[in-house]
Structures are given as structure tokens and as C-alpha cells.
Amino acid sequence: MKYVLTPEKVADRELGDARLALFQAERQLLEAEMRVDYHRNVLAFLEAISADGVENVAEKQRPQALSPVQRPLRITPDLTALRGAG
């Protein structure tokens, strides 16, 4: 009697299959959105090169060196609390 397929057992199996199908569809959608973003970025990059020239685009993308004033300050913990009052 334990191997009889009841509607509940069939529904449980179908529920697992439906959840897996939903997960796979959501993953495919995310991957498609990533591909769309990639191609949009490539298109914008190529349009910028066509309009402004390679040198100007490369200059804009080059990281600018931080001056000493712009560099983030290093935050160090207060170690006096760890040493104790002693």
C-alpha cells in the first residue's frame, strides 16, 4: 500500500518539479539580463570611441592618481582599551 500513488504524492512530486523549473527560469532571466547589460556597455563604449576618438576615451578610463589630501585616512583602533588601566 505504500507504493500507491495518491493525488497528494503526485502533487508533492509536481510541486518539486515546478519549484525547480521556476528556479531555472529565474536563473536564465538573470543571465539574460547580464548579457543585455554587457552588450549595452559594449555598444556605449564603441559609440564613445566613434564620437570622441580612442585617445579621449582611454584618457577618461585611466585611473587618476590620488593626491595625499584625497587618499583615505587609515583608521587604527584605540589599543589603550585593550591594554587595561594598569
C-alpha positions as CSV (number, residue, x, y, z in Angstrom):
1,M,0.0,0.0,0.0
2,K,3.0,2.3,0.5
3,Y,3.7,2.4,-3.3
4,V,0.2,3.6,-4.3
5,L,0.3,7.0,-6.0
6,T,-2.1,9.2,-4.2
7,P,-3.1,12.6,-5.5
8,E,-1.1,14.1,-2.6
9,K,2.1,12.2,-3.6
10,V,1.7,13.3,-7.2
11,A,1.1,16.9,-6.1
12,D,4.2,16.8,-3.9
13,R,6.3,15.5,-6.8
14,E,4.9,18.1,-9.2
15,L,5.5,20.8,-6.6
16,G,9.2,19.9,-6.5
17,D,9.4,19.9,-10.3
18,A,7.6,23.3,-10.5
19,R,10.0,24.8,-8.0
20,L,13.0,23.5,-9.9
21,A,11.5,24.9,-13.2
22,L,10.9,28.3,-11.6
23,F,14.4,28.4,-10.2
24,Q,15.9,27.5,-13.6
25,A,13.8,30.1,-15.4
26,E,14.8,32.8,-12.9
27,R,18.4,31.9,-13.3
28,Q,18.1,32.1,-17.1
29,L,16.4,35.5,-16.8
30,L,19.3,36.8,-14.6
31,E,21.8,35.5,-17.1
32,A,19.9,37.2,-20.0
33,E,19.9,40.5,-18.1
34,M,23.6,40.3,-17.6
35,R,24.1,39.6,-21.3
36,V,21.9,42.6,-22.1
37,D,23.9,44.8,-19.8
38,Y,27.2,43.6,-21.3
39,H,26.1,44.4,-24.8
40,R,24.7,47.8,-23.8
41,N,28.1,48.6,-22.3
42,V,30.0,47.4,-25.4
43,L,27.7,49.5,-27.6
44,A,28.2,52.6,-25.4
45,F,31.9,52.1,-25.4
46,L,32.1,51.7,-29.2
47,E,29.8,54.8,-29.7
48,A,32.1,56.8,-27.4
49,I,35.1,55.8,-29.4
50,S,33.4,56.6,-32.7
51,A,32.3,60.1,-31.3
52,D,35.3,61.1,-29.2
53,G,38.2,59.0,-30.5
54,V,40.2,56.3,-28.8
55,E,42.6,58.7,-27.0
56,N,39.9,60.6,-25.3
57,V,38.0,57.5,-24.2
58,A,41.2,55.9,-22.9
59,E,42.1,59.1,-21.0
60,K,38.7,59.1,-19.4
61,Q,39.1,55.5,-18.3
62,R,42.6,55.9,-16.9
63,P,42.5,55.9,-13.1
64,Q,43.6,59.2,-11.7
65,A,46.3,59.2,-9.0
66,L,45.0,60.3,-5.7
67,S,46.7,63.3,-4.2
68,P,47.8,63.0,-0.5
69,V,44.7,65.0,0.5
70,Q,42.4,62.7,-1.4
71,R,43.8,59.4,-0.1
72,P,41.7,57.7,2.5
73,L,43.0,58.0,6.0
74,R,44.0,54.8,7.8
75,I,41.8,54.3,10.8
76,T,43.6,52.4,13.6
77,P,41.8,51.0,16.6
78,D,42.4,52.5,20.1
79,L,44.6,49.9,21.7
80,T,44.7,51.6,25.1
81,A,41.4,50.0,26.0
82,L,42.9,46.6,25.3
83,R,46.0,47.1,27.4
84,G,43.9,47.8,30.5
85,A,44.2,50.6,33.0
86,G,47.3,49.0,34.5
